[in-house]
Amino acid sequence: MFNQHDCMGTKKTYDPYQMCKPIDQASPMVTYRGQPLTTDVARHLLMRGSNYRGDWFVALGKSPAFDCFDCQYFYWGYTPDQAMYYHADYKIRKSNNDTRWQSSDFVASEWPDMVGRYNLTAAKDHGLFLQEDWRMVAADESGSPPAWVAMYYCGGAPGVANAYEGALVLTPDGQAPTDPKAKALIDAVFVKANITLKCDTDNSNCTGHPKPPSMSSAIVV
């Protein structure tokens, strides 16, 4: 009803990026280890040194609508034809105190003419078409693969006239960075963007989580 028939009459005219921070306020990182950030280096950071998939946990987040779910596994990867995707599995707390696993799938591509920025689209995420702008605003420079990346995103669902934004700190184990230099860098980029990370995710009990996507069962959205 919303995607195909546009029952709210907003799909063609709605600006899904209306909540996005200006690029000079929430800007993708432009250097890494003292050198200009390149497309290959940015991909290397997202993929954690892998040629096909980078596995992350959400450690810190901004928006309770999405960022703060427990045990949120993030996967940035490539399909066999080298198309980029993003897949997430996360735990939903039900009203009866039980839990269930939910997933999201997006097609991802580099933003034209800007390194470290990505265009994400989901044809049917929980029934809705979504468009999002993701920016890698900071990353660990102490080792390889990186111990963390910080990301800002914004977007919307035109079919229901809903715009949103969020921010995440991703780590391999779901634990927030403790190094003072890392914490200062993360704080600085989000203070500049006027963003407060409001939630610490609970990654203490993630048993039973779905298996990560594989090359043989590549995500097609």
C-alpha positions as CSV (number, residue, x, y, z in Angstrom):
1,M,0.0,0.0,0.0
2,F,2.8,2.5,0.8
3,N,5.5,1.4,-1.6
4,Q,3.5,0.4,-4.7
5,H,0.3,2.4,-4.4
6,D,1.6,5.4,-2.5
7,C,-1.5,5.6,-0.4
8,M,-0.2,8.6,1.6
9,G,0.7,10.5,-1.6
10,T,4.2,11.3,-0.4
11,K,6.5,8.9,-2.3
12,K,7.3,11.0,-5.3
13,T,7.7,14.3,-3.5
14,Y,9.1,13.4,-0.1
15,D,12.7,14.3,0.7
16,P,14.2,11.3,2.6
17,Y,17.3,13.3,3.4
18,Q,15.7,16.2,5.2
19,M,17.1,15.3,8.6
20,C,20.6,14.9,7.4
21,K,23.3,16.9,9.0
22,P,25.2,19.3,6.6
23,I,28.2,17.6,5.2
24,D,30.6,20.1,6.9
25,Q,29.0,19.2,10.3
26,A,29.0,15.4,10.0
27,S,31.7,14.9,7.4
28,P,33.3,11.6,6.3
29,M,36.9,11.3,7.4
30,V,39.3,12.6,4.8
31,T,42.6,11.3,6.0
32,Y,43.9,8.0,7.5
33,R,47.3,7.7,9.1
34,G,48.3,11.1,7.8
35,Q,47.4,10.3,4.2
36,P,44.3,11.2,2.1
37,L,41.6,8.6,2.6
38,T,41.2,6.6,-0.6
39,T,38.3,4.4,-1.8
40,D,40.4,1.3,-1.3
41,V,41.4,2.2,2.2
42,A,37.8,3.1,3.2
43,R,36.7,-0.3,1.9
44,H,39.5,-2.0,3.8
45,L,38.3,-0.3,7.0
46,L,34.7,-1.3,6.5
47,M,35.6,-4.9,5.6
48,R,38.2,-5.1,8.5
49,G,40.9,-6.2,6.1
50,S,38.8,-8.9,4.4
51,N,38.2,-9.1,0.7
52,Y,34.5,-10.0,1.0
53,R,33.0,-9.2,4.4
54,G,33.7,-7.1,7.5
55,D,32.0,-8.4,10.8
56,W,31.1,-5.8,13.5
57,F,29.0,-5.4,16.6
58,V,27.2,-2.2,17.6
59,A,28.8,-0.9,20.8
60,L,27.3,2.5,21.1
61,G,24.4,4.3,19.4
62,K,22.3,7.4,19.2
63,S,18.8,6.4,18.1
64,P,16.6,4.1,20.2
65,A,14.6,3.4,17.0
66,F,17.4,1.3,15.6
67,D,20.9,1.8,17.1
68,C,20.2,0.4,20.6
69,F,19.0,-3.1,19.9
70,D,20.9,-5.9,21.8
71,C,23.4,-8.0,20.0
72,Q,23.3,-6.1,16.8
73,Y,25.7,-7.8,14.3
74,F,26.7,-5.6,11.4
75,Y,28.1,-7.1,8.2
76,W,29.5,-5.0,5.3
77,G,30.3,-7.2,2.4
78,Y,30.5,-8.0,-1.3
79,T,28.3,-10.3,-3.4
80,P,30.0,-12.6,-5.9
81,D,29.5,-10.0,-8.6
82,Q,31.3,-7.4,-6.3
83,A,28.2,-5.4,-5.4
84,M,28.4,-4.0,-1.9
85,Y,25.8,-4.8,0.7
86,Y,25.0,-4.2,4.4
87,H,23.3,-6.8,6.5
88,A,22.3,-6.6,10.2
89,D,20.9,-9.1,12.7
90,Y,19.6,-7.8,16.0
91,K,17.6,-9.0,19.0
92,I,14.1,-7.6,19.6
93,R,12.6,-7.6,23.1
94,K,9.0,-8.7,22.9
95,S,6.2,-7.4,25.2
96,N,6.1,-10.8,27.0
97,N,9.8,-10.4,27.9
98,D,10.8,-13.0,25.3
99,T,13.1,-12.1,22.4
100,R,13.4,-12.8,18.7
101,W,15.9,-12.1,16.0
102,Q,15.2,-9.5,13.3
103,S,17.3,-8.7,10.2
104,S,17.8,-5.8,7.7
105,D,19.3,-5.9,4.2
106,F,20.5,-3.0,2.1
107,V,22.3,-2.6,-1.2
108,A,25.3,-0.2,-0.7
109,S,27.4,1.8,-3.1
110,E,30.0,4.5,-2.8
111,W,28.6,8.0,-2.9
112,P,29.6,9.8,-6.1
113,D,32.7,12.0,-5.7
114,M,33.1,11.5,-1.9
115,V,35.2,8.8,-0.2
116,G,33.9,7.3,3.0
117,R,30.3,8.1,2.2
118,Y,27.8,5.5,1.1
119,N,24.3,5.3,-0.5
120,L,22.1,2.6,1.0
121,T,18.8,1.4,-0.3
122,A,16.4,-1.3,0.9
123,A,13.6,-2.3,-1.5
124,K,11.5,-3.8,1.3
125,D,12.8,-3.3,4.8
126,H,9.9,-4.5,7.1
127,G,7.7,-3.7,4.1
128,L,9.1,-0.2,3.4
129,F,11.4,1.2,0.7
130,L,14.3,3.1,2.5
131,Q,17.0,5.4,1.3
132,E,20.0,6.3,3.5
133,D,23.2,8.3,3.5
134,W,26.0,6.7,5.6
135,R,29.2,8.5,6.5
136,M,32.3,7.0,8.1
137,V,33.3,9.9,10.4
138,A,36.2,8.3,12.2
139,A,38.2,5.0,12.5
140,D,40.8,3.4,14.5
141,E,44.3,4.2,13.2
142,S,46.3,2.2,15.7
143,G,46.3,-1.2,13.9
144,S,45.0,-3.4,11.1
145,P,42.3,-4.5,11.0
146,P,40.8,-1.5,12.8
147,A,39.5,-1.9,16.3
148,W,36.5,0.4,15.7
149,V,34.8,2.7,13.2
150,A,32.3,5.5,13.9
151,M,29.5,6.2,11.5
152,Y,26.7,8.7,11.0
153,Y,23.6,7.9,8.9
154,C,20.4,9.6,7.9
155,G,17.6,8.8,5.5
156,G,13.9,8.1,5.3
157,A,10.9,6.1,4.1
158,P,9.2,8.2,1.4
159,G,6.1,5.9,1.4
160,V,5.2,6.9,5.0
161,A,6.8,10.3,5.1
162,N,9.3,9.4,7.8
163,A,12.9,10.8,8.0
164,Y,15.4,9.8,10.7
165,E,19.1,9.9,11.6
166,G,21.4,7.9,13.8
167,A,25.0,7.2,14.8
168,L,27.0,4.1,15.7
169,V,30.3,3.0,17.0
170,L,31.1,-0.4,15.7
171,T,33.7,-2.8,17.2
172,P,34.5,-6.5,16.6
173,D,33.3,-7.6,20.0
174,G,30.6,-5.1,20.9
175,Q,32.6,-3.5,23.6
176,A,33.1,0.3,23.5
177,P,36.6,1.6,23.0
178,T,38.4,2.3,26.2
179,D,41.6,3.9,24.9
180,P,41.6,7.6,25.9
181,K,42.8,8.7,22.5
182,A,40.1,6.7,20.7
183,K,37.4,8.0,23.1
184,A,38.5,11.6,22.6
185,L,38.4,11.2,18.8
186,I,35.0,9.7,18.8
187,D,33.7,12.3,21.2
188,A,35.1,15.1,19.1
189,V,33.5,14.0,15.8
190,F,30.1,13.6,17.4
191,V,30.3,16.8,19.3
192,K,31.1,18.6,16.0
193,A,28.0,16.9,14.5
194,N,25.9,17.9,17.6
195,I,25.1,14.2,18.3
196,T,24.9,12.5,21.6
197,L,25.4,8.7,21.8
198,K,22.6,7.9,24.2
199,C,22.7,4.1,24.5
200,D,25.1,1.4,25.4
201,T,23.9,-1.8,23.7
202,D,23.6,-5.0,25.8
203,N,25.8,-7.6,24.1
204,S,26.2,-9.9,27.1
205,N,23.9,-12.7,25.9
206,C,24.0,-13.2,22.1
207,T,23.6,-17.0,22.0
208,G,21.4,-18.3,19.2
209,H,22.2,-15.4,16.8
210,P,21.8,-16.2,13.1
211,K,24.7,-17.3,11.1
212,P,26.5,-14.5,9.1
213,P,25.8,-14.2,5.4
214,S,28.2,-16.2,3.2
215,M,29.5,-15.9,-0.3
216,S,27.5,-18.9,-1.4
217,S,24.2,-17.3,-0.1
218,A,25.0,-13.7,-1.1
219,I,22.4,-11.1,-0.2
220,V,20.2,-9.8,-3.0
221,V,17.9,-6.9,-2.1
